[in-house]
Amino acid sequence: MHDGSHVFQQDNASIHSSNSTKSFPKDLDVTVLEWTALSLDLNPIENVWGMLVRDIYCGGKQYTTVEELKIAIRRAWGRLKLQKLQKLLDSMPDRVGAILEGNGKKTMY
């Protein structure tokens, strides 16, 4: 299924901690990166989800079908600016530094 060059990462939020959720990557022989619980400061994808949600539901927009929502998600994904995503990735050293400086406490990220 894969060539072993990818590593799967998910936080340890309770929604991801069921036995079936934990065993799924193992069953597929996928390497899982150990991650601390509630480590949103280290997870730029959380910022991306926020950008998508703001775009998808802008102006209080609601969707009546799953298909409408899927279309909106694809369109919002297509509108993400590469420069903004690169800026998030480039912020990783600062994110790690802020967490180390704050002894693991919440940061501005």
HUMO-V327679 format. One record per pair of residues at least 12 apart in sequence whose C-alpha atoms are under 10 Angstrom apart, sorted by the first residue. I is the first residue (numbers start at 1). J is the second residue. Records with the same first field share a line. If there is no record, write none. Layout:
I: J + J
This chain:
1: 28 + 29 + 30
2: 28 + 29 + 30
3: 30
4: 29 + 30 + 31
5: 30 + 31
6: 30 + 31 + 32
7: 25 + 30 + 31 + 32 + 33
8: 25 + 30 + 31 + 32 + 33 + 34
9: 31 + 32 + 33 + 34 + 35 + 43
10: 22 + 32 + 33 + 34 + 35 + 36 + 37 + 43
11: 33 + 34 + 35 + 36 + 37 + 38 + 39 + 40 + 42 + 43
12: 34 + 35 + 36 + 37 + 38 + 39
13: 36 + 37 + 38 + 39
14: 37 + 38
38: 106
39: 99 + 104 + 105 + 106
40: 106 + 107 + 109
41: 92 + 95 + 96 + 98 + 99 + 104 + 105 + 106 + 107 + 108 + 109
42: 91 + 92 + 93 + 94 + 95 + 96 + 98 + 99 + 107 + 109
43: 88 + 89 + 92 + 95 + 109
44: 85 + 87 + 88 + 89 + 90 + 91 + 92 + 95 + 109
45: 85 + 88 + 89
47: 85 + 88 + 109
48: 77 + 80 + 84 + 85 + 88
49: 77
51: 76 + 77 + 80
52: 72 + 73 + 74 + 75 + 76 + 77 + 78 + 79 + 80
53: 73 + 76
54: 76
55: 72 + 73 + 75 + 76 + 77 + 79 + 80
56: 69 + 70 + 71 + 72 + 73 + 74 + 75 + 76 + 77
57: 69 + 72 + 73 + 76
88: 109
91: 109
92: 109
94: 109
95: 107 + 108 + 109
